[in-house]
Amino acid sequence: MSAQLGSLPRPEEFDTVAKAVQALVDAHGILPVTAVAERAGKRATRAAGFAATLQRVLNYDQAEVLTLTDNGRSLRLDVPLLRRQFRIGTTDGART
């Protein structure tokens, strides 16, 4: 994930992304875009841009880990796909 964070046009802290992901996990995978931004410490007025940044970080290798739903008003996190893509919960952390 650090490679994705490093390639962003506007740098984002790992902790900010982690807070957003945790908010979505806690909400069973779906939250309004503004709620995700606020829980990550961002202003609601920047929610759309922050959502796009999260998608750039999480949706690599053409995997749709994070998608916009409800006409762009909500974010949906595919938690099982997130775990596979980033090898969360594995002992070696290596990607296959």
DRENPA-3360 file (N, C-alpha, C; in nm, 2 decimals, always signed):
BEGIN
1 = MSAQLGSL = +0.08/-0.12/+0.00/+0.00/+0.00/+0.00/+0.09/+0.13/+0.00 ~ +0.21/+0.12/+0.05/+0.29/+0.23/+0.06/+0.33/+0.28/-0.08 ~ +0.34/+0.19/-0.18/+0.37/+0.23/-0.32/+0.25/+0.31/-0.38 ~ +0.13/+0.27/-0.35/+0.01/+0.34/-0.39/+0.01/+0.48/-0.33 ~ +0.03/+0.49/-0.20/+0.03/+0.62/-0.13/+0.14/+0.71/-0.19 ~ +0.25/+0.65/-0.22/+0.36/+0.73/-0.27/+0.34/+0.79/-0.42 ~ +0.25/+0.72/-0.49/+0.23/+0.76/-0.63/+0.11/+0.86/-0.64 ~ +0.05/+0.90/-0.53/-0.06/+0.99/-0.54/-0.02/+1.13/-0.58;
9 = PRPEEFDT = -0.10/+1.20/-0.66/-0.07/+1.34/-0.69/-0.07/+1.43/-0.57 ~ -0.16/+1.40/-0.48/-0.17/+1.47/-0.35/-0.15/+1.38/-0.24 ~ -0.03/+1.39/-0.17/+0.01/+1.29/-0.07/-0.10/+1.27/+0.04 ~ -0.11/+1.15/+0.08/-0.21/+1.11/+0.19/-0.14/+1.03/+0.29 ~ -0.16/+1.05/+0.42/-0.10/+0.97/+0.53/-0.17/+0.83/+0.54 ~ -0.09/+0.74/+0.57/-0.14/+0.60/+0.59/-0.25/+0.60/+0.70 ~ -0.22/+0.67/+0.81/-0.32/+0.67/+0.92/-0.46/+0.72/+0.87 ~ -0.46/+0.82/+0.78/-0.58/+0.88/+0.73/-0.66/+0.77/+0.65;
17 = VAKAVQAL = -0.59/+0.70/+0.57/-0.65/+0.60/+0.49/-0.70/+0.48/+0.58 ~ -0.62/+0.45/+0.68/-0.65/+0.34/+0.77/-0.78/+0.38/+0.85 ~ -0.80/+0.51/+0.89/-0.92/+0.55/+0.96/-1.04/+0.54/+0.87 ~ -1.02/+0.57/+0.74/-1.14/+0.56/+0.65/-1.18/+0.42/+0.63 ~ -1.08/+0.33/+0.61/-1.11/+0.19/+0.59/-1.17/+0.13/+0.71 ~ -1.12/+0.17/+0.83/-1.18/+0.12/+0.96/-1.32/+0.16/+0.97 ~ -1.35/+0.29/+0.94/-1.49/+0.34/+0.94/-1.58/+0.26/+0.85 ~ -1.53/+0.22/+0.74/-1.62/+0.14/+0.64/-1.63/+0.00/+0.70;
25 = VDAHGILP = -1.53/-0.06/+0.75/-1.54/-0.19/+0.81/-1.64/-0.19/+0.92 ~ -1.63/-0.09/+1.01/-1.72/-0.08/+1.13/-1.86/-0.07/+1.08 ~ -1.89/-0.01/+0.97/-2.02/+0.01/+0.91/-2.06/-0.10/+0.82 ~ -2.00/-0.21/+0.83/-2.03/-0.33/+0.74/-2.01/-0.30/+0.59 ~ -1.92/-0.21/+0.56/-1.88/-0.19/+0.42/-1.94/-0.07/+0.35 ~ -2.04/+0.00/+0.40/-2.10/+0.11/+0.33/-2.13/+0.23/+0.42 ~ -2.09/+0.34/+0.37/-2.11/+0.47/+0.44/-2.12/+0.58/+0.34 ~ -2.19/+0.69/+0.38/-2.19/+0.81/+0.29/-2.05/+0.86/+0.28;
33 = VTAVAERA = -2.02/+0.92/+0.16/-1.88/+0.97/+0.13/-1.84/+1.07/+0.24 ~ -1.94/+1.16/+0.28/-1.90/+1.26/+0.37/-1.87/+1.20/+0.51 ~ -1.94/+1.10/+0.55/-1.91/+1.03/+0.68/-1.77/+0.97/+0.68 ~ -1.73/+0.91/+0.57/-1.60/+0.84/+0.56/-1.49/+0.95/+0.57 ~ -1.51/+1.06/+0.50/-1.42/+1.17/+0.51/-1.40/+1.23/+0.65 ~ -1.52/+1.25/+0.71/-1.52/+1.31/+0.85/-1.45/+1.21/+0.95 ~ -1.48/+1.09/+0.94/-1.42/+0.99/+1.03/-1.27/+0.97/+1.01 ~ -1.22/+1.01/+0.89/-1.08/+1.01/+0.86/-1.01/+1.14/+0.89;
41 = GKRATRAA = -1.09/+1.24/+0.94/-1.03/+1.37/+0.98/-1.03/+1.47/+0.87 ~ -1.11/+1.45/+0.76/-1.12/+1.54/+0.65/-1.24/+1.62/+0.66 ~ -1.24/+1.74/+0.60/-1.37/+1.82/+0.59/-1.46/+1.76/+0.49 ~ -1.59/+1.77/+0.52/-1.70/+1.71/+0.44/-1.69/+1.78/+0.30 ~ -1.65/+1.90/+0.29/-1.64/+1.97/+0.16/-1.53/+1.90/+0.07 ~ -1.44/+1.83/+0.12/-1.34/+1.76/+0.05/-1.37/+1.61/+0.03 ~ -1.49/+1.57/+0.06/-1.52/+1.43/+0.06/-1.51/+1.36/-0.07 ~ -1.55/+1.43/-0.18/-1.55/+1.37/-0.31/-1.40/+1.34/-0.36;
49 = GFAATLQR = -1.32/+1.44/-0.33/-1.17/+1.43/-0.37/-1.11/+1.32/-0.28 ~ -1.14/+1.31/-0.16/-1.09/+1.21/-0.07/-1.13/+1.07/-0.11 ~ -1.26/+1.06/-0.15/-1.31/+0.93/-0.20/-1.23/+0.89/-0.32 ~ -1.20/+0.98/-0.41/-1.12/+0.95/-0.53/-0.98/+0.90/-0.50 ~ -0.92/+0.97/-0.40/-0.79/+0.93/-0.35/-0.79/+0.79/-0.29 ~ -0.89/+0.76/-0.21/-0.91/+0.62/-0.15/-0.92/+0.52/-0.26 ~ -0.99/+0.55/-0.37/-1.01/+0.46/-0.48/-0.88/+0.43/-0.55 ~ -0.80/+0.54/-0.56/-0.66/+0.52/-0.63/-0.58/+0.43/-0.54;
57 = VLNYDQAE = -0.58/+0.44/-0.41/-0.50/+0.36/-0.32/-0.55/+0.22/-0.32 ~ -0.67/+0.20/-0.30/-0.73/+0.06/-0.28/-0.76/-0.02/-0.40 ~ -0.79/+0.05/-0.51/-0.83/-0.02/-0.64/-0.72/-0.03/-0.74 ~ -0.62/-0.11/-0.70/-0.51/-0.13/-0.80/-0.52/-0.27/-0.85 ~ -0.45/-0.30/-0.96/-0.46/-0.42/-1.03/-0.60/-0.45/-1.08 ~ -0.67/-0.34/-1.11/-0.81/-0.35/-1.16/-0.91/-0.41/-1.07 ~ -0.88/-0.42/-0.94/-0.97/-0.47/-0.84/-1.06/-0.36/-0.79 ~ -1.18/-0.38/-0.78/-1.28/-0.28/-0.73/-1.30/-0.31/-0.58;
65 = VLTLTDNG = -1.20/-0.28/-0.50/-1.21/-0.29/-0.36/-1.31/-0.18/-0.30 ~ -1.30/-0.06/-0.36/-1.38/+0.05/-0.31/-1.46/+0.11/-0.43 ~ -1.59/+0.11/-0.42/-1.67/+0.17/-0.53/-1.76/+0.27/-0.47 ~ -1.80/+0.36/-0.56/-1.90/+0.46/-0.53/-2.04/+0.40/-0.56 ~ -2.13/+0.42/-0.48/-2.27/+0.38/-0.50/-2.37/+0.49/-0.47 ~ -2.49/+0.47/-0.49/-2.59/+0.57/-0.46/-2.57/+0.70/-0.53 ~ -2.54/+0.69/-0.66/-2.51/+0.81/-0.75/-2.39/+0.89/-0.69 ~ -2.29/+0.82/-0.64/-2.17/+0.89/-0.59/-2.18/+0.94/-0.45;
73 = RSLRLDVP = -2.29/+0.91/-0.38/-2.31/+0.96/-0.24/-2.25/+0.87/-0.14 ~ -2.23/+0.74/-0.17/-2.18/+0.65/-0.07/-2.06/+0.57/-0.12 ~ -1.98/+0.52/-0.03/-1.87/+0.43/-0.07/-1.90/+0.29/-0.02 ~ -1.87/+0.19/-0.10/-1.88/+0.05/-0.06/-1.75/-0.02/-0.06 ~ -1.71/-0.08/+0.05/-1.58/-0.15/+0.06/-1.61/-0.30/+0.06 ~ -1.54/-0.36/-0.04/-1.55/-0.51/-0.05/-1.44/-0.56/+0.05 ~ -1.48/-0.59/+0.17/-1.38/-0.63/+0.27/-1.31/-0.76/+0.24 ~ -1.38/-0.87/+0.19/-1.31/-0.99/+0.15/-1.20/-0.96/+0.04;
81 = LLRRQFRI = -1.24/-0.88/-0.06/-1.14/-0.85/-0.16/-1.03/-0.76/-0.11 ~ -1.06/-0.67/-0.02/-0.95/-0.59/+0.05/-0.85/-0.68/+0.11 ~ -0.90/-0.78/+0.19/-0.81/-0.88/+0.26/-0.72/-0.96/+0.16 ~ -0.78/-1.00/+0.05/-0.71/-1.07/-0.05/-0.60/-0.98/-0.12 ~ -0.65/-0.86/-0.16/-0.56/-0.77/-0.24/-0.43/-0.73/-0.15 ~ -0.46/-0.71/-0.03/-0.35/-0.66/+0.06/-0.30/-0.76/+0.15 ~ -0.34/-0.89/+0.13/-0.29/-1.00/+0.21/-0.30/-0.98/+0.36 ~ -0.42/-0.92/+0.40/-0.45/-0.90/+0.54/-0.49/-1.03/+0.60;
89 = GTTDGART = -0.43/-1.06/+0.72/-0.47/-1.18/+0.78/-0.38/-1.30/+0.74 ~ -0.28/-1.28/+0.66/-0.19/-1.39/+0.62/-0.07/-1.38/+0.71 ~ +0.01/-1.49/+0.72/+0.12/-1.49/+0.81/+0.25/-1.43/+0.74 ~ +0.26/-1.43/+0.61/+0.38/-1.38/+0.54/+0.36/-1.24/+0.48 ~ +0.24/-1.20/+0.46/+0.22/-1.07/+0.40/+0.25/-1.06/+0.25 ~ +0.30/-1.17/+0.19/+0.34/-1.16/+0.05/+0.22/-1.17/-0.04 ~ +0.23/-1.10/-0.15/+0.12/-1.11/-0.26/+0.15/-1.22/-0.35 ~ +0.05/-1.28/-0.40/+0.06/-1.39/-0.49/+0.01/-1.35/-0.63;
% end
